């Protein structure tokens, strides 16, 4: 009997000690705010977007000057010439692919096969129907995302499918002229870019497609192309051709 009483007392003390330990850990967790839920919650510093210091961010699309680290191109179409600059430092593979194709005449006599008024014009497919075109490496390559490049009106970007690695030769120029500044994500978009979006663009595509250049002259030509008559598949009824693309050394 004494042995049983001792056993019961021992078990009781053990339970009390464990209870105090659990209570202590729970109290510490509440007082410090430390828990797995808090650590990995959306409000955690691990997932917050850092604040944007615009003074330290180069935003090359906002100037029409062609700097030493940029390359000028001329897209000569049947409706006029579009001057643009491309950014090899920020989208190296896309720029190399585009310039090499341009120098080799890959885009010559191709068409703008897909036109969506108040959105964009798309070309660069030798087959002319949006199903063809390949990169200079003979296989698709991945998207290049830069925090310095955005889908402003006049942005040049590489087209792709929903597959993560699917860029070939097709590209598009953003044409939308409407104020879309309210659609830009202020946590990821510098104020200067949000202000530029008042002149048009398509911010919902930011961080999803490779922007590699910007039109610096000839948006009237882009607008003219965007206004041509199209069929139910957004293909121009009368062809709008890219006669050639010149790379200005």
C-alpha positions as CSV (number, residue, x, y, z in Angstrom):
1,X,0.0,0.0,0.0
2,X,2.8,2.4,0.9
3,X,4.5,1.6,-2.4
4,X,1.3,2.4,-4.3
5,X,0.9,5.7,-2.5
6,X,4.5,6.6,-3.3
7,X,3.9,5.7,-6.9
8,X,0.8,7.8,-7.1
9,X,2.6,10.8,-5.5
10,X,5.5,10.5,-7.9
11,X,3.2,10.4,-11.0
12,X,1.3,13.4,-9.7
13,X,4.5,15.4,-9.2
14,X,5.7,14.5,-12.7
15,X,2.5,15.7,-14.2
16,X,2.7,19.0,-12.3
17,X,6.3,19.6,-13.4
18,X,5.4,18.9,-17.1
19,X,2.4,21.2,-16.8
20,X,4.6,24.0,-15.4
21,X,7.1,23.5,-18.3
22,X,4.4,23.7,-20.9
23,X,2.9,26.7,-19.3
24,X,6.3,28.4,-19.2
25,X,7.0,27.8,-22.9
26,X,3.5,29.0,-23.8
27,X,4.0,32.2,-21.8
28,X,7.4,32.8,-23.4
29,X,6.0,32.3,-26.8
30,X,3.2,34.9,-26.1
31,X,5.6,37.4,-24.6
32,X,8.2,37.3,-27.4
33,X,5.8,36.8,-30.2
34,X,7.8,33.8,-31.4
35,X,5.9,31.0,-33.1
36,X,6.0,29.1,-36.4
37,X,2.7,30.8,-37.4
38,X,4.1,34.3,-37.0
39,X,7.5,33.5,-38.5
40,X,6.0,32.3,-41.8
41,X,2.9,34.5,-41.9
42,X,2.5,37.0,-44.9
43,X,3.2,39.9,-42.5
44,X,6.6,38.4,-41.7
45,X,9.8,40.3,-42.7
46,X,10.8,37.2,-44.7
47,X,8.1,37.9,-47.3
48,X,7.9,41.7,-47.2
49,X,8.9,43.6,-50.4
50,X,11.8,46.0,-49.5
51,X,11.0,49.7,-49.9
52,X,12.0,51.2,-53.2
53,X,14.8,53.8,-53.1
54,X,14.2,55.6,-56.5
55,X,17.5,57.5,-56.1
56,X,19.4,54.3,-56.4
57,X,17.3,52.7,-59.2
58,X,18.2,53.3,-62.8
59,X,15.0,53.5,-64.9
60,X,16.2,53.5,-68.5
61,X,12.8,53.6,-70.1
62,X,12.1,57.1,-68.8
63,X,14.7,58.8,-71.1
64,X,14.9,58.8,-74.9
65,X,18.7,59.1,-74.8
66,X,20.6,56.1,-75.9
67,X,23.3,55.6,-73.2
68,X,26.6,53.8,-73.7
69,X,25.3,50.5,-72.2
70,X,22.2,50.6,-74.5
71,X,21.8,49.8,-78.2
72,X,19.6,51.6,-80.8
73,X,17.5,49.8,-83.3
74,X,15.2,50.8,-86.2
75,X,12.2,48.6,-87.0
76,X,11.3,49.5,-90.6
77,X,7.7,48.6,-91.4
78,X,5.3,49.1,-94.3
79,X,3.6,51.9,-92.2
80,X,6.7,53.7,-91.1
81,X,9.9,53.4,-88.9
82,X,10.0,52.8,-85.2
83,X,13.2,53.7,-83.3
84,X,13.9,52.0,-80.0
85,X,16.7,51.2,-77.6
86,X,17.4,47.8,-76.0
87,X,19.0,47.0,-72.7
88,X,21.7,44.2,-72.8
89,X,22.7,44.7,-69.2
90,X,19.1,44.0,-67.9
91,X,17.9,41.4,-70.4
92,X,21.1,39.9,-71.9
93,X,19.7,36.8,-73.5
94,X,16.6,38.5,-75.0
95,X,18.8,41.3,-76.4
96,X,21.4,38.9,-77.9
97,X,18.6,36.8,-79.5
98,X,16.8,39.8,-80.9
99,X,19.9,41.6,-82.2
100,X,21.4,38.5,-83.8
101,X,18.1,37.7,-85.5
102,X,17.9,41.3,-86.7
103,X,21.5,41.3,-88.1
104,X,20.9,38.0,-89.9
105,X,17.7,39.2,-91.5
106,X,15.5,36.7,-89.6
107,X,12.7,39.3,-89.2
108,X,12.9,40.6,-92.7
109,X,9.5,40.5,-94.5
110,X,7.8,39.0,-91.5
111,X,4.5,40.4,-90.3
112,X,2.7,41.8,-87.3
113,X,0.5,38.7,-87.1
114,X,-1.4,39.7,-83.9
115,X,-2.8,43.1,-83.2
116,X,-5.0,44.1,-80.2
117,X,-6.0,47.7,-80.2
118,X,-5.3,49.5,-76.9
119,X,-3.0,46.6,-75.9
120,X,-0.1,45.6,-78.1
121,X,1.1,44.6,-81.5
122,X,3.0,41.3,-81.9
123,X,5.4,40.0,-84.6
124,X,8.6,38.1,-85.2
125,X,7.2,34.8,-86.4
126,X,8.4,33.7,-89.8
127,X,5.4,31.5,-90.2
128,X,3.1,34.5,-89.8
129,X,0.5,32.8,-87.6
130,X,1.9,32.9,-84.1
131,X,2.9,29.3,-84.0
132,X,6.5,29.5,-85.2
133,X,9.9,31.2,-84.6
134,X,12.9,29.9,-82.7
135,X,15.7,31.4,-80.7
136,X,19.3,31.7,-82.1
137,X,20.2,28.7,-79.9
138,X,17.6,26.5,-81.6
139,X,15.7,26.0,-78.4
140,X,13.5,28.1,-76.1
141,X,15.0,30.2,-73.3
142,X,13.8,31.5,-70.0
143,X,12.1,34.7,-69.0
144,X,14.4,37.5,-67.7
145,X,12.8,39.7,-65.1
146,X,14.3,43.0,-64.0
147,X,13.0,45.3,-61.3
148,X,14.1,48.2,-63.5
149,X,11.9,47.4,-66.5
150,X,8.2,47.7,-66.9
151,X,5.4,47.3,-69.4
152,X,5.1,51.1,-70.1
153,X,3.6,52.3,-73.4
154,X,6.2,51.6,-76.0
155,X,7.9,48.7,-74.1
156,X,9.5,45.9,-76.2
157,X,9.0,42.5,-74.7
158,X,9.4,38.9,-75.7
159,X,6.3,36.8,-76.2
160,X,6.0,33.3,-74.7
161,X,3.5,30.6,-73.9
162,X,2.5,29.6,-70.3
163,X,5.4,27.2,-70.2
164,X,8.3,28.6,-68.0
165,X,10.9,28.2,-70.8
166,X,9.2,29.1,-74.1
167,X,10.7,32.2,-75.6
168,X,11.7,31.9,-79.2
169,X,11.7,34.9,-81.7
170,X,8.3,36.5,-81.2
171,X,8.1,39.9,-79.6
172,X,5.5,42.6,-78.9
173,X,5.3,46.3,-78.4
174,X,2.9,47.7,-75.8
175,X,0.5,50.2,-77.4
176,X,-2.2,51.0,-74.8
177,X,-2.4,54.8,-74.5
178,X,-4.8,54.9,-71.5
179,X,-3.9,55.9,-67.9
180,X,-3.3,52.7,-66.1
181,X,-1.4,54.1,-63.1
182,X,-4.1,52.9,-60.7
183,X,-3.4,49.3,-61.7
184,X,0.3,49.4,-60.9
185,X,1.4,47.7,-57.7
186,X,2.9,50.5,-55.5
187,X,4.9,48.0,-53.4
188,X,6.8,46.9,-56.5
189,X,6.6,49.9,-58.7
190,X,8.6,53.1,-58.3
191,X,6.6,56.4,-58.2
192,X,8.3,57.6,-61.4
193,X,7.1,54.5,-63.2
194,X,3.6,54.8,-61.7
195,X,3.6,58.4,-63.1
196,X,4.7,57.1,-66.5
197,X,1.8,54.7,-66.5
198,X,-0.5,57.7,-66.7
199,X,0.6,57.8,-70.4
200,X,-0.3,54.2,-71.0
201,X,1.0,50.7,-70.7
202,X,0.0,47.3,-69.2
203,X,1.2,46.9,-65.6
204,X,-0.5,43.6,-65.1
205,X,2.2,42.0,-67.2
206,X,5.1,43.3,-65.1
207,X,7.4,40.6,-63.7
208,X,5.8,38.0,-66.0
209,X,7.3,38.7,-69.4
210,X,10.8,39.8,-70.5
211,X,10.9,43.6,-71.2
212,X,14.1,44.2,-73.2
213,X,13.7,47.6,-74.9
214,X,11.7,50.8,-75.2
215,X,10.4,52.8,-78.2
216,X,12.0,56.3,-78.3
217,X,10.5,57.5,-81.6
218,X,7.6,56.3,-83.8
219,X,4.8,55.6,-81.4
220,X,2.6,57.1,-84.0
221,X,3.6,54.2,-86.3
222,X,2.8,51.7,-83.5
223,X,-0.6,53.4,-83.1
224,X,-1.2,53.2,-86.8
225,X,-0.4,49.5,-86.9
226,X,-2.7,48.9,-83.9
227,X,-5.7,50.5,-85.8
228,X,-5.6,48.3,-88.9
229,X,-8.6,46.0,-89.4
230,X,-8.3,42.5,-88.0
231,X,-10.2,39.3,-88.2
232,X,-11.7,37.3,-85.3
233,X,-8.3,35.9,-84.5
234,X,-6.7,39.4,-84.1
235,X,-4.8,38.9,-87.4
236,X,-4.6,41.9,-89.8
237,X,-6.9,41.6,-92.8
238,X,-4.1,43.3,-94.8
239,X,-0.5,42.4,-93.9
240,X,1.6,44.9,-92.0
241,X,5.2,43.9,-92.7
242,X,8.5,44.3,-90.9
243,X,10.7,45.1,-93.9
244,X,13.9,45.0,-91.8
245,X,15.4,45.7,-88.4
246,X,18.6,47.7,-88.3
247,X,21.0,47.7,-85.4
248,X,22.7,51.1,-85.0
249,X,26.3,50.7,-84.0
